[in-house]
Amino acid sequence: MVASSDGPRWAYAFVLLALIWGCSFAFIQVGLRALTPVQVATGRLCLGAGALLIIAVVTRTRLPRSPATWMHLTVVAAVLNAVPFTLFAYGQQHISSVLAGIINAATPLATLAVIILAFPEERPTRDRIAGLVVGFAGVFVVLGVWQGFTGGALVGVLACLGAVGSYGIAFPYARRYLSPIGEPPIALAAGQVSVAALLMLPVLVLTGIEPQGDLTATVVVAMLALGIFSSGVAYILNYRIVELAGASTASTVTYLTPLVAAVVGVSVLGESVSLNQPLGGAVVLAGIAVAQGRVHLPGGLTT
């Protein structure tokens, strides 16, 4: 049980993490005014790696030394950072930051689906299956599939769904191969984001380093925030919440990030929201709650 004196500390970190990750989609949207998706992804990773390495130096945290650990960090860096960051940036060329943020809320569903498929010891209970069905039905509501897609919207949606699928692979992999090894969270985060930045640098060179627009002060500030906070400090906050309140509590930040993304997208970027998006988002979150065992469906569906 978490001591009551720790409550306020993790609560503050929890709210701050939700704000940072919820604002990420708006930061990406602003960055795309002058940068390509690859430039946005590479820039945020380089800035995040720099911030985490500085934190590691200040806290005197050594980076991992085991080659096996670095191999696993490379896999996680690819599927948790390099690939999804690029896909979200690419997708947001075609859809709003609000819709991207709501789609991202489906990450726990993708994670649970991968866990059930990849880990035989994880039983697919009726609550989990019901939660997945409800959650993915909510995704269809968010997307408004009955309305069809115009222009590049379908491409944008598929890119963001691909990013969510990549997250779904990354979290179970990290849980199995990195969590048990006992390395300090700062060391793992700094190593992971640094490797992801290195993975993206050749892609950046191949696709071009010249910005596609003017690097205004707004774009620069958005990229600094996206890199230093969303791709750097946020990892430390997340690990801190896990330490003080547990992984289950930390995972509930998913319930707040789409709300923050919607508020920021509408109030700051002037984006519009259709009724099906928040309604579908609520269905997605309800599915997550059922799948995680936080809410039980009536009729004895629990096992």
N, C-alpha and C positions, 0 to 999 in steps of 0.2 A: 504494500500500500504506500502511496506517496504521502510523505509528511505534509501536514497542512501548511507549514512554512514555505514549502516549495510551490504551493498552488499559485500564488500570484506571479512567481518567476516564470513558470512555464506558460501561464495564461498570457502574459505579456508577449512572450516569444511566439506563442501560437497565433495571436492576433496579428503580430508583425509579419509572420511568415505568410499568413493568408493575404495580407495586403501586398506583400512583395510579389508573390507568385500570381496573384490576381491581376496585378498591374503589368505583368510581363507581356501580355498579349497587346496591350496598348503601346508598350515600348517597342515591340516588334513592328507594329503598324507604322509608328513614326519613323523607325529606322529604315523601313522600306521606301520612304520618300526619297532617299538618296542612295541606298545601297541595294545590292542584289541579295537574294535569300542566302546564298553562300557567304557573302560578306557579313551579313547580319549574324549568322551562326558562328562564323569564325571569330568575328569581333567580340561577341559576348563570351565565347570560350576563352579567348586570350586574356580578356579583362578579368574573367572569373578565376582563371588559373593564377594570374598575378596576385589577386586579392588573397586567395587561399594559401599561396606560397608565402606571402608576407605574414599571414596569420600563423603559419607553421613555424616560421623563423622566430617570430615574437614569442610564441608559446614554447619554443625549443622542442618542437615535435619533429622527430625524424621520419622521413618518408620510408615506406616499406623497402626491405632489402631482398626478400625472397623472389626469385624469378617466377615462381608459380603464381605468387600474388600479383605480380605485374602482368602476367598473362591474363588472369581473370579481370584485372582492372582494365585491360585493353578491350576485352569483350564488353564490359559494362560501359566503358567510355563510348564505344561505338553505338550500342543500342539504347543507352540512357541519355546520351548527350548529342553526339555528332549527327546521327541519323534523324532523331525526332526534332532537334532544333532546326535542322535544315528543312525538314518537311513542314513544320509549322510555319516557318518563314515563307516557304514557297506557297503553301496553302492560303496564307493571309494576303497574298497578292490578289486573290479572287474572292475571298469572303471576309466578313468583318471580324474585328477582334472579339466582339461579343460572342459570335457564333463559334469561333475557335475556342474561346474559354469554356463555353458550355460543352462542346465536344470533348475537351480535355477532361471534363468531370467523369467521363466514362472509363478513365484509366484503371480504377479499382476493379471494374468489371472485366476488362481485358486481362488484368493481372490474375484474377481469380480463375478465369477460363484457362489460362496457361498453366496455373498451378494444378488444376484438376486434371488436365491432359498430360502434363509432364511428370507429376509426382504421384505415383500410385498410392502412396500412403495417405494422400489427401482424399478422403471419401467425398464423392459428389452427393451430399445430403440433399433432401428435398427442399430445404430452405435455400440452399445455395443455387440449385437449379431454378427454383422459382424466382429468386432474386435476379439471376442472369436473364431470365426470360423477360421479367418486368423491366429491368434496366435497359436491355437492348431494344425493347419496344419503345422506351422513352427516347432512345437515340433516333429512331425513325420519326417520332413526333417532333423532336428538335429540328430535324432536317426537313420536315414537311414534305415527305416523299410523294404524297398524293398530288402536290402542286407541280412536281417535276423540277428540273434545274435548267437555268438559262445561262448562256455564255460559258464562262470558265468556272461557274460555281461548282459543278460536279467535280472538276479537277481539284479545286480547293478543298472540298469536303473530303475527297478520297485521300489527299495528302495528309490532312489532319487526322483522319482515321488511321492512316498508316503510322503516323507518329504515336498515336495512342496504342496501337498494336505493338510497336517497338518498346514502349514503356512496359507493356504487359509482359514482355519477355525479360526485360532488364531486371525488374524488381525480384522475381523469384530466383533468377540466376545469382543476383547479389546476395540474397538471403542465404542461399545454399553454399556459395563458394567464398564469400567475403566476410559475412557477419560472424562465422564461427572462429575466424583465425586470430581474433584478439588484437588487431591493429587499432591504434587510436583513430576515432572518426575523422579528425582533422587530417591525419596522414592519408587515409583512404580517399577522402574528398579531394584533397590537393593533388594526389597522384592521378585520380580518375579524370578530373577536369583538365589537368595538364596534358594527359595522353590524348584526350578528345581534341584539344587545341592542335596538337601535333598531327593528328589524323586529318584535320581539316585544312591545314596549311597547303599540302600539295593540291587539294581540290580548289582552293582559292587561287593558286598560281595558274592552274589549268583553265579556270573559268574567268579569270581576270580580276585584277586588284583595283582597277580604276572605278571610282564611284560613278553611278549612273545619274546622279543629281548633285545639287549643292549641299555640302556638309554644313548646314545651318547650326546655330547654337542649340536649337531645339533637338535636332537629330543627334548631335554629339552628347547632350545631356541624357537623352533617352537611351543611347547605347551604353553610356557609362553606368546608368542605373541598371540596365538589363544585364550587363556583364558583372559589375562589382557586387550588386545585391542579389539579383535573381539567379545568377550562375555561380555566385561565390558565397556571400554571407548566408544566403538562405539555407545552404547545406549545413552550416554550423548550427543555425537555429533548429533545423529539423532534427539533427542528432541530439541537441540539447533537450528538446521536448521528449524524444524517445528515452533519454536518460532519466528525466525527472518524472515523466507521466506514463511512459510505456509506448510501445509501437502502435497499439490499438488507438490510443488517444491521438497520437501524432497523425494517424491516417485520416482522421476526421477533418483535417484541414481542407480536404476535398469538398466538403459541404459549403465552405465559404468562398473559395477561389472563383467559382463561376459567378457568384453574386457580385464580387468585387470587379471582375472583368466586365460584367454588364453595366454596372454603375459608372465605371471609368469610361467605357466605350461610348456610352450615351452622353454623359455629362461633359466629358473632356474632348472626345473626338467627334461628337455630333452624330454618332451612328444610330441607326434605327433598330428597333426590336419588334419582331412580329409576335403575336400572342402565343403561337405554338412553341416558340423557343423557351421562354421561362416555364411554360407548362410541361414541356418535354423534359427540361432540366430537372424539374421537381420529380417527375416519374423516374428519371435516371437515378437521382439521389435516393428515392424510396427503394428502388431495386438494390442499390448498394447496401442500404441499411438492412434489408432482408437477407441478402447474401452474406453479410458479415455477422449475422446473428444479433444485430442491435434491435431489430423489430421482428416479431414472429407473426406470420400469417395465421389467421384463425382456422379452425378445423383440424388442429393436430398435425400441422405440417412439419413440426420440428422433429428432429431425430436425436 
